[in-house]
Amino acid sequence: MANCLILGLVLALALKALVLQADARAFFVFGDSLVDSGNNNYLVTTARADAPPYGIDYPTHKPTGRFSNGLNIPDLISEQIGSESPLPYLSPELSGNKLLIGANFASAGIGILNDTGIQFLNIIRMHRQLEYFQKYQQRVEALIGADQTAQLVNEALVLITVGGNDFVNNYYLVPFSARSRQYDLPDYVKYLISEYKKLLAKLYELGARRVLVTGTGPMGCVPAELAMRGTNGGCSAELQRAASLFNPQLVEILNELNTNYGGDVFIGVNTMQMHLDFVTSPQTYGFSTSKIACCGQGPNNGIGLCTSLSNLCPDRDLYAFWDPFHPSEKANRIIVQQIMTGSNKYMNSMNLSTIMALDART
Protein backbone atom coordinates (compact mmCIF):
# COMPACT_ATOMS: atom_id res chain seq x y z
CA MET A 1 0.00 0.00 0.00
CA ALA A 2 2.81 2.39 0.96
CA ASN A 3 4.58 1.61 -2.31
CA CYS A 4 1.42 2.45 -4.24
CA LEU A 5 1.12 5.78 -2.42
CA ILE A 6 4.74 6.64 -3.16
CA LEU A 7 4.31 5.68 -6.81
CA GLY A 8 1.16 7.79 -7.00
CA LEU A 9 2.95 10.76 -5.46
CA VAL A 10 5.85 10.43 -7.89
CA LEU A 11 3.46 10.30 -10.85
CA ALA A 12 1.54 13.31 -9.56
CA LEU A 13 4.73 15.33 -9.14
CA ALA A 14 5.92 14.31 -12.61
CA LEU A 15 2.60 15.39 -14.15
CA LYS A 16 2.74 18.69 -12.25
CA ALA A 17 6.27 19.30 -13.58
CA LEU A 18 5.04 18.66 -17.11
CA VAL A 19 2.14 21.08 -16.70
CA LEU A 20 4.45 23.75 -15.26
CA GLN A 21 6.80 23.30 -18.17
CA ALA A 22 3.84 23.65 -20.52
CA ASP A 23 3.29 27.10 -19.00
CA ALA A 24 6.61 28.23 -20.52
CA ARG A 25 6.34 29.56 -24.06
CA ALA A 26 6.81 26.90 -26.70
CA PHE A 27 8.46 27.69 -30.03
CA PHE A 28 7.57 26.13 -33.38
CA VAL A 29 9.57 26.54 -36.59
CA PHE A 30 8.45 25.86 -40.17
CA GLY A 31 10.24 26.44 -43.44
CA ASP A 32 13.41 25.78 -45.41
CA SER A 33 17.19 25.57 -44.97
CA LEU A 34 17.43 29.03 -43.40
CA VAL A 35 15.72 27.58 -40.31
CA ASP A 36 16.23 23.79 -40.59
CA SER A 37 18.01 22.55 -37.46
CA GLY A 38 18.64 19.01 -38.67
CA ASN A 39 15.46 17.31 -39.94
CA ASN A 40 17.13 16.52 -43.25
CA ASN A 41 19.79 14.49 -41.39
CA TYR A 42 17.10 11.82 -41.02
CA LEU A 43 16.07 11.81 -44.69
CA VAL A 44 17.50 10.35 -47.88
CA THR A 45 18.16 13.69 -49.59
CA THR A 46 20.98 15.66 -51.13
CA ALA A 47 19.93 18.79 -49.20
CA ARG A 48 22.10 18.16 -46.16
CA ALA A 49 24.47 20.06 -43.89
CA ASP A 50 25.70 17.13 -41.82
CA ALA A 51 29.37 17.14 -42.81
CA PRO A 52 32.27 19.50 -41.98
CA PRO A 53 32.91 22.36 -42.21
CA TYR A 54 29.23 23.00 -41.34
CA GLY A 55 29.00 23.54 -37.59
CA ILE A 56 32.63 24.64 -37.27
CA ASP A 57 31.59 27.41 -34.83
CA TYR A 58 28.66 25.55 -33.23
CA PRO A 59 29.25 24.91 -29.49
CA THR A 60 30.20 21.28 -30.25
CA HIS A 61 32.24 22.35 -33.34
CA LYS A 62 30.46 19.55 -35.21
CA PRO A 63 27.91 19.62 -38.05
CA THR A 64 24.31 19.44 -36.84
CA GLY A 65 22.30 19.76 -40.03
CA ARG A 66 22.12 23.55 -39.67
CA PHE A 67 23.11 25.40 -42.83
CA SER A 68 25.42 27.63 -40.85
CA ASN A 69 28.91 27.80 -39.44
CA GLY A 70 27.25 27.96 -36.01
CA LEU A 71 23.82 28.92 -34.68
CA ASN A 72 20.89 29.65 -36.97
CA ILE A 73 17.95 32.03 -36.60
CA PRO A 74 15.72 29.70 -34.48
CA ASP A 75 18.64 29.08 -32.09
CA LEU A 76 19.20 32.81 -31.66
CA ILE A 77 15.50 33.60 -31.18
CA SER A 78 15.39 30.86 -28.53
CA GLU A 79 18.40 32.49 -26.86
CA GLN A 80 16.59 35.84 -26.82
CA ILE A 81 13.36 34.49 -25.32
CA GLY A 82 15.24 32.47 -22.71
CA SER A 83 14.35 29.03 -24.02
CA GLU A 84 16.14 25.96 -25.28
CA SER A 85 16.23 25.68 -29.05
CA PRO A 86 13.46 23.29 -30.18
CA LEU A 87 14.66 19.96 -31.50
CA PRO A 88 14.03 18.80 -35.07
CA TYR A 89 10.70 16.99 -35.25
CA LEU A 90 12.39 13.86 -36.66
CA SER A 91 14.97 13.72 -33.86
CA PRO A 92 14.57 10.62 -31.66
CA GLU A 93 15.41 12.89 -28.70
CA LEU A 94 12.13 14.80 -29.15
CA SER A 95 10.06 13.10 -26.46
CA GLY A 96 8.80 13.66 -22.93
CA ASN A 97 9.57 17.10 -21.51
CA LYS A 98 11.48 18.08 -24.66
CA LEU A 99 8.17 18.13 -26.55
CA LEU A 100 6.96 20.99 -24.38
CA ILE A 101 9.79 23.26 -25.56
CA GLY A 102 8.32 23.07 -29.07
CA ALA A 103 9.57 21.53 -32.30
CA ASN A 104 11.33 22.47 -35.51
CA PHE A 105 9.56 21.09 -38.61
CA ALA A 106 11.71 22.90 -41.22
CA SER A 107 13.37 21.05 -44.07
CA ALA A 108 16.06 22.34 -46.41
CA GLY A 109 15.04 22.63 -50.06
CA ILE A 110 11.29 23.03 -49.63
CA GLY A 111 9.13 25.88 -50.88
CA ILE A 112 5.57 27.10 -50.80
CA LEU A 113 4.82 24.83 -53.78
CA ASN A 114 5.01 21.04 -53.69
CA ASP A 115 7.09 20.92 -56.87
CA THR A 116 9.79 23.18 -55.44
CA GLY A 117 12.91 21.20 -54.52
CA ILE A 118 12.02 18.02 -56.42
CA GLN A 119 15.72 17.72 -57.31
CA PHE A 120 16.48 17.11 -53.61
CA LEU A 121 14.24 14.01 -53.56
CA ASN A 122 12.95 13.26 -50.05
CA ILE A 123 12.28 16.51 -48.14
CA ILE A 124 9.47 17.58 -45.79
CA ARG A 125 7.22 19.76 -47.92
CA MET A 126 5.02 22.36 -46.27
CA HIS A 127 1.84 20.27 -46.27
CA ARG A 128 3.77 17.48 -44.52
CA GLN A 129 5.26 19.93 -42.00
CA LEU A 130 1.71 20.94 -41.07
CA GLU A 131 0.67 17.27 -40.80
CA TYR A 132 3.60 16.71 -38.46
CA PHE A 133 2.41 19.68 -36.40
CA GLN A 134 -0.93 17.92 -35.94
CA LYS A 135 0.83 14.70 -34.93
CA TYR A 136 3.03 16.67 -32.53
CA GLN A 137 -0.09 18.01 -30.81
CA GLN A 138 -1.45 14.49 -30.43
CA ARG A 139 1.79 13.42 -28.77
CA VAL A 140 1.66 16.36 -26.36
CA GLU A 141 -2.00 15.65 -25.54
CA ALA A 142 -0.92 12.21 -24.33
CA LEU A 143 1.44 13.99 -21.90
CA ILE A 144 -0.55 16.91 -20.54
CA GLY A 145 -4.10 16.57 -21.87
CA ALA A 146 -6.06 18.33 -24.62
CA ASP A 147 -6.77 21.60 -22.79
CA GLN A 148 -3.16 22.19 -21.73
CA THR A 149 -1.96 21.30 -25.25
CA ALA A 150 -4.35 23.78 -26.85
CA GLN A 151 -3.10 26.46 -24.44
CA LEU A 152 0.54 25.60 -25.15
CA VAL A 153 -0.02 25.93 -28.92
CA ASN A 154 -2.13 29.11 -28.68
CA GLU A 155 0.49 30.81 -26.51
CA ALA A 156 3.49 29.58 -28.51
CA LEU A 157 5.74 31.64 -30.72
CA VAL A 158 5.85 30.43 -34.32
CA LEU A 159 8.38 31.22 -37.05
CA ILE A 160 7.83 30.45 -40.73
CA THR A 161 10.48 31.06 -43.39
CA VAL A 162 9.60 29.92 -46.89
CA GLY A 163 9.47 31.30 -50.42
CA GLY A 164 13.03 31.84 -51.59
CA ASN A 165 13.38 28.33 -52.99
CA ASP A 166 10.25 28.81 -55.10
CA PHE A 167 12.34 31.25 -57.12
CA VAL A 168 15.92 29.96 -56.79
CA ASN A 169 15.17 26.23 -56.93
CA ASN A 170 12.08 26.29 -59.11
CA TYR A 171 11.24 29.26 -61.35
CA TYR A 172 14.89 30.21 -62.06
CA LEU A 173 16.49 26.79 -61.50
CA VAL A 174 17.03 26.21 -65.21
CA PRO A 175 16.34 28.38 -68.25
CA PHE A 176 12.76 27.88 -69.44
CA SER A 177 11.74 25.93 -66.34
CA ALA A 178 8.26 24.41 -66.26
CA ARG A 179 6.98 27.16 -63.96
CA SER A 180 8.54 29.99 -66.02
CA ARG A 181 6.86 28.57 -69.14
CA GLN A 182 3.57 28.38 -67.26
CA TYR A 183 3.63 31.88 -65.69
CA ASP A 184 5.29 35.19 -66.33
CA LEU A 185 6.94 36.50 -63.16
CA PRO A 186 4.13 38.78 -61.86
CA ASP A 187 1.55 36.00 -62.26
CA TYR A 188 3.86 33.45 -60.64
CA VAL A 189 4.26 35.74 -57.62
CA LYS A 190 0.46 36.11 -57.36
CA TYR A 191 0.12 32.32 -57.48
CA LEU A 192 2.78 31.85 -54.78
CA ILE A 193 1.11 34.42 -52.55
CA SER A 194 -2.31 32.77 -52.93
CA GLU A 195 -0.80 29.39 -51.99
CA TYR A 196 1.12 30.90 -49.05
CA LYS A 197 -2.11 32.43 -47.76
CA LYS A 198 -3.62 28.93 -47.59
CA LEU A 199 -0.64 27.65 -45.57
CA LEU A 200 -0.91 30.53 -43.10
CA ALA A 201 -4.66 30.02 -42.72
CA LYS A 202 -3.97 26.33 -41.97
CA LEU A 203 -1.43 27.33 -39.31
CA TYR A 204 -4.12 29.47 -37.67
CA GLU A 205 -6.59 26.59 -37.90
CA LEU A 206 -4.05 24.39 -36.09
CA GLY A 207 -3.87 26.87 -33.21
CA ALA A 208 -1.00 29.24 -34.02
CA ARG A 209 -1.72 32.76 -32.72
CA ARG A 210 1.69 34.52 -32.81
CA VAL A 211 3.47 33.88 -36.09
CA LEU A 212 6.63 35.59 -37.32
CA VAL A 213 6.49 35.47 -41.14
CA THR A 214 9.72 36.32 -42.95
CA GLY A 215 9.80 37.66 -46.48
CA THR A 216 12.52 36.70 -48.90
CA GLY A 217 15.91 38.32 -48.58
CA PRO A 218 17.63 40.05 -51.53
CA MET A 219 17.89 36.74 -53.40
CA GLY A 220 19.86 38.25 -56.28
CA CYS A 221 22.66 39.35 -53.94
CA VAL A 222 23.69 36.02 -52.41
CA PRO A 223 27.11 34.75 -53.55
CA ALA A 224 25.57 31.93 -55.61
CA GLU A 225 23.48 34.34 -57.67
CA LEU A 226 26.31 36.86 -57.97
CA ALA A 227 28.40 34.05 -59.43
CA MET A 228 25.74 32.69 -61.78
CA ARG A 229 23.51 35.64 -62.67
CA GLY A 230 25.17 38.81 -61.38
CA THR A 231 24.48 41.93 -63.46
CA ASN A 232 27.59 44.03 -64.21
CA GLY A 233 29.28 42.74 -61.05
CA GLY A 234 26.20 43.49 -58.93
CA CYS A 235 23.11 41.61 -57.79
CA SER A 236 20.96 39.66 -60.21
CA ALA A 237 18.38 42.17 -61.45
CA GLU A 238 15.82 39.46 -62.24
CA LEU A 239 15.91 37.84 -58.79
CA GLN A 240 15.82 41.24 -57.13
CA ARG A 241 12.73 42.03 -59.20
CA ALA A 242 11.14 38.80 -57.97
CA ALA A 243 11.81 39.76 -54.34
CA SER A 244 10.47 43.29 -54.90
CA LEU A 245 7.21 41.82 -56.24
CA PHE A 246 6.85 39.08 -53.62
CA ASN A 247 7.53 40.90 -50.36
CA PRO A 248 4.96 43.75 -50.60
CA GLN A 249 2.24 41.27 -51.59
CA LEU A 250 3.16 39.09 -48.61
CA VAL A 251 2.66 42.07 -46.29
CA GLU A 252 -0.75 42.66 -47.89
CA ILE A 253 -1.99 39.13 -47.17
CA LEU A 254 -0.65 39.27 -43.60
CA ASN A 255 -2.66 42.46 -43.03
CA GLU A 256 -5.70 40.89 -44.66
CA LEU A 257 -5.48 37.74 -42.51
CA ASN A 258 -5.01 39.81 -39.35
CA THR A 259 -8.11 41.84 -40.20
CA ASN A 260 -10.06 38.62 -40.73
CA TYR A 261 -8.85 37.11 -37.46
CA GLY A 262 -9.18 40.31 -35.47
CA GLY A 263 -5.67 40.61 -34.05
CA ASP A 264 -1.93 40.69 -34.70
CA VAL A 265 -1.58 36.98 -35.42
CA PHE A 266 0.89 37.31 -38.31
CA ILE A 267 3.89 39.58 -37.83
CA GLY A 268 5.83 40.49 -40.99
CA VAL A 269 9.62 40.27 -40.78
CA ASN A 270 11.29 42.44 -43.43
CA THR A 271 14.30 40.21 -44.04
CA MET A 272 14.80 41.97 -47.37
CA GLN A 273 15.75 45.20 -45.58
CA MET A 274 17.66 43.39 -42.82
CA HIS A 275 19.88 41.67 -45.39
CA LEU A 276 20.20 44.74 -47.61
CA ASP A 277 21.65 46.69 -44.68
CA PHE A 278 24.75 44.54 -44.53
CA VAL A 279 24.79 43.65 -48.24
CA THR A 280 25.03 47.31 -49.22
CA SER A 281 27.23 48.42 -46.32
CA PRO A 282 29.08 45.38 -44.93
CA GLN A 283 31.80 47.39 -43.17
CA THR A 284 29.17 49.17 -41.05
CA TYR A 285 28.36 45.79 -39.51
CA GLY A 286 31.94 44.60 -39.15
CA PHE A 287 32.07 42.46 -42.29
CA SER A 288 34.90 42.62 -44.78
CA THR A 289 32.63 41.35 -47.57
CA SER A 290 29.03 40.51 -48.38
CA LYS A 291 29.82 39.32 -51.92
CA ILE A 292 32.06 36.33 -51.22
CA ALA A 293 30.95 33.26 -49.25
CA CYS A 294 33.23 32.03 -46.48
CA CYS A 295 32.91 28.44 -47.72
CA GLY A 296 32.68 27.52 -51.40
CA GLN A 297 34.55 27.61 -54.66
CA GLY A 298 34.59 29.41 -57.98
CA PRO A 299 33.61 33.08 -58.43
CA ASN A 300 32.49 34.61 -55.10
CA ASN A 301 32.93 31.12 -53.57
CA GLY A 302 29.40 30.83 -54.95
CA ILE A 303 29.54 27.70 -57.08
CA GLY A 304 28.45 24.28 -55.83
CA LEU A 305 28.25 23.14 -52.22
CA CYS A 306 30.30 23.92 -49.13
CA THR A 307 32.38 20.78 -48.47
CA SER A 308 35.60 19.79 -46.75
CA LEU A 309 37.36 20.43 -50.10
CA SER A 310 36.02 24.00 -50.43
CA ASN A 311 37.86 27.24 -49.78
CA LEU A 312 37.26 28.10 -46.13
CA CYS A 313 37.82 31.55 -44.62
CA PRO A 314 39.74 31.65 -41.32
CA ASP A 315 37.45 34.26 -39.66
CA ARG A 316 33.75 33.65 -40.19
CA ASP A 317 32.80 36.89 -38.42
CA LEU A 318 34.21 38.88 -41.36
CA TYR A 319 31.79 37.27 -43.83
CA ALA A 320 28.09 38.10 -44.19
CA PHE A 321 27.56 34.78 -45.98
CA TRP A 322 28.73 31.43 -44.70
CA ASP A 323 28.06 29.44 -47.88
CA PRO A 324 26.72 30.39 -51.34
CA PHE A 325 23.15 30.86 -50.02
CA HIS A 326 23.11 31.12 -46.22
CA PRO A 327 24.11 33.91 -43.81
CA SER A 328 26.89 33.41 -41.29
CA GLU A 329 26.05 33.13 -37.59
CA LYS A 330 27.13 36.75 -37.14
CA ALA A 331 24.72 37.88 -39.87
CA ASN A 332 21.97 35.77 -38.30
CA ARG A 333 22.60 37.57 -35.00
CA ILE A 334 22.09 40.94 -36.71
CA ILE A 335 18.83 39.71 -38.23
CA VAL A 336 17.53 38.37 -34.92
CA GLN A 337 18.43 41.62 -33.14
CA GLN A 338 16.22 43.47 -35.62
CA ILE A 339 13.46 40.90 -35.05
CA MET A 340 13.75 41.60 -31.32
CA THR A 341 14.02 45.38 -31.26
CA GLY A 342 13.70 46.69 -34.83
CA SER A 343 11.45 49.58 -35.86
CA ASN A 344 8.49 49.35 -38.25
CA LYS A 345 11.04 49.56 -41.05
CA TYR A 346 11.94 45.98 -40.16
CA MET A 347 8.88 44.57 -38.36
CA ASN A 348 5.20 44.85 -39.30
CA SER A 349 3.48 45.75 -37.04
CA MET A 350 5.67 45.24 -33.96
CA ASN A 351 8.94 43.67 -32.92
CA LEU A 352 9.32 40.55 -30.83
CA SER A 353 10.22 42.43 -27.64
CA THR A 354 6.89 44.27 -27.88
CA ILE A 355 5.05 41.01 -28.57
CA MET A 356 6.66 39.38 -25.52
CA ALA A 357 5.77 42.35 -23.31
CA LEU A 358 2.15 42.41 -24.52
CA ASP A 359 1.69 38.68 -24.13
CA ALA A 360 3.24 38.71 -20.65
CA ARG A 361 0.58 41.22 -19.56
CA THR A 362 -2.26 39.11 -20.92
BELSULGI-V23539 format. One record per residue. N is the residue number from 1. D_FIRST is the distance of its C-alpha to the first C-alpha in whole Angstrom. Layout:
# BELSULGI-V23539
n->[N | N]
d_first->[D_FIRST | D_FIRST]
This chain:
# BELSULGI-V23539
n->[1 | 2 | 3 | 4 | 5 | 6 | 7 | 8 | 9 | 10 | 11 | 12 | 13 | 14 | 15 | 16 | 17 | 18 | 19 | 20 | 21 | 22 | 23 | 24 | 25 | 26 | 27 | 28 | 29 | 30 | 31 | 32 | 33 | 34 | 35 | 36 | 37 | 38 | 39 | 40 | 41 | 42 | 43 | 44 | 45 | 46 | 47 | 48 | 49 | 50 | 51 | 52 | 53 | 54 | 55 | 56 | 57 | 58 | 59 | 60 | 61 | 62 | 63 | 64 | 65 | 66 | 67 | 68 | 69 | 70 | 71 | 72 | 73 | 74 | 75 | 76 | 77 | 78 | 79 | 80 | 81 | 82 | 83 | 84 | 85 | 86 | 87 | 88 | 89 | 90 | 91 | 92 | 93 | 94 | 95 | 96 | 97 | 98 | 99 | 100 | 101 | 102 | 103 | 104 | 105 | 106 | 107 | 108 | 109 | 110 | 111 | 112 | 113 | 114 | 115 | 116 | 117 | 118 | 119 | 120 | 121 | 122 | 123 | 124 | 125 | 126 | 127 | 128 | 129 | 130 | 131 | 132 | 133 | 134 | 135 | 136 | 137 | 138 | 139 | 140 | 141 | 142 | 143 | 144 | 145 | 146 | 147 | 148 | 149 | 150 | 151 | 152 | 153 | 154 | 155 | 156 | 157 | 158 | 159 | 160 | 161 | 162 | 163 | 164 | 165 | 166 | 167 | 168 | 169 | 170 | 171 | 172 | 173 | 174 | 175 | 176 | 177 | 178 | 179 | 180 | 181 | 182 | 183 | 184 | 185 | 186 | 187 | 188 | 189 | 190 | 191 | 192 | 193 | 194 | 195 | 196 | 197 | 198 | 199 | 200 | 201 | 202 | 203 | 204 | 205 | 206 | 207 | 208 | 209 | 210 | 211 | 212 | 213 | 214 | 215 | 216 | 217 | 218 | 219 | 220 | 221 | 222 | 223 | 224 | 225 | 226 | 227 | 228 | 229 | 230 | 231 | 232 | 233 | 234 | 235 | 236 | 237 | 238 | 239 | 240 | 241 | 242 | 243 | 244 | 245 | 246 | 247 | 248 | 249 | 250 | 251 | 252 | 253 | 254 | 255 | 256 | 257 | 258 | 259 | 260 | 261 | 262 | 263 | 264 | 265 | 266 | 267 | 268 | 269 | 270 | 271 | 272 | 273 | 274 | 275 | 276 | 277 | 278 | 279 | 280 | 281 | 282 | 283 | 284 | 285 | 286 | 287 | 288 | 289 | 290 | 291 | 292 | 293 | 294 | 295 | 296 | 297 | 298 | 299 | 300 | 301 | 302 | 303 | 304 | 305 | 306 | 307 | 308 | 309 | 310 | 311 | 312 | 313 | 314 | 315 | 316 | 317 | 318 | 319 | 320 | 321 | 322 | 323 | 324 | 325 | 326 | 327 | 328 | 329 | 330 | 331 | 332 | 333 | 334 | 335 | 336 | 337 | 338 | 339 | 340 | 341 | 342 | 343 | 344 | 345 | 346 | 347 | 348 | 349 | 350 | 351 | 352 | 353 | 354 | 355 | 356 | 357 | 358 | 359 | 360 | 361 | 362]
d_first->[0 | 4 | 5 | 5 | 6 | 9 | 10 | 11 | 12 | 14 | 15 | 16 | 18 | 20 | 21 | 23 | 24 | 26 | 27 | 29 | 30 | 32 | 33 | 36 | 39 | 39 | 42 | 43 | 46 | 49 | 52 | 54 | 55 | 55 | 51 | 50 | 47 | 47 | 46 | 49 | 48 | 46 | 49 | 52 | 55 | 57 | 56 | 54 | 54 | 52 | 55 | 56 | 58 | 56 | 53 | 55 | 54 | 51 | 48 | 48 | 51 | 50 | 51 | 48 | 50 | 51 | 55 | 55 | 56 | 53 | 51 | 52 | 52 | 48 | 47 | 49 | 48 | 45 | 46 | 48 | 45 | 42 | 40 | 40 | 42 | 40 | 40 | 42 | 41 | 41 | 39 | 36 | 35 | 35 | 31 | 28 | 29 | 33 | 33 | 33 | 36 | 38 | 40 | 44 | 45 | 49 | 51 | 54 | 57 | 56 | 58 | 58 | 59 | 58 | 61 | 61 | 60 | 60 | 62 | 59 | 57 | 53 | 52 | 50 | 52 | 52 | 51 | 48 | 47 | 46 | 44 | 42 | 41 | 40 | 38 | 37 | 36 | 34 | 32 | 31 | 30 | 27 | 26 | 27 | 28 | 31 | 32 | 31 | 33 | 36 | 36 | 36 | 39 | 41 | 41 | 41 | 44 | 46 | 49 | 51 | 54 | 56 | 60 | 62 | 62 | 63 | 66 | 66 | 64 | 66 | 69 | 71 | 69 | 72 | 76 | 76 | 72 | 71 | 70 | 73 | 75 | 73 | 73 | 75 | 73 | 73 | 72 | 69 | 68 | 68 | 66 | 63 | 63 | 62 | 60 | 58 | 58 | 56 | 53 | 53 | 52 | 50 | 48 | 48 | 47 | 44 | 43 | 45 | 46 | 48 | 50 | 52 | 55 | 57 | 61 | 62 | 64 | 68 | 67 | 71 | 71 | 68 | 69 | 69 | 71 | 74 | 74 | 74 | 76 | 77 | 80 | 83 | 80 | 78 | 75 | 75 | 77 | 75 | 72 | 72 | 74 | 71 | 68 | 71 | 70 | 67 | 65 | 67 | 66 | 62 | 63 | 64 | 61 | 59 | 61 | 61 | 57 | 56 | 59 | 57 | 53 | 54 | 53 | 54 | 51 | 53 | 55 | 58 | 58 | 62 | 61 | 65 | 66 | 63 | 65 | 68 | 68 | 68 | 70 | 73 | 72 | 70 | 72 | 70 | 67 | 67 | 68 | 71 | 71 | 69 | 72 | 71 | 67 | 66 | 65 | 67 | 70 | 74 | 75 | 73 | 70 | 70 | 70 | 67 | 64 | 62 | 62 | 62 | 66 | 66 | 68 | 66 | 66 | 65 | 64 | 62 | 63 | 66 | 66 | 65 | 64 | 62 | 63 | 65 | 63 | 60 | 60 | 60 | 56 | 59 | 60 | 57 | 56 | 59 | 58 | 55 | 56 | 58 | 56 | 54 | 57 | 60 | 62 | 63 | 65 | 62 | 59 | 60 | 59 | 57 | 55 | 52 | 52 | 53 | 50 | 47 | 49 | 49 | 46 | 44 | 46 | 44]
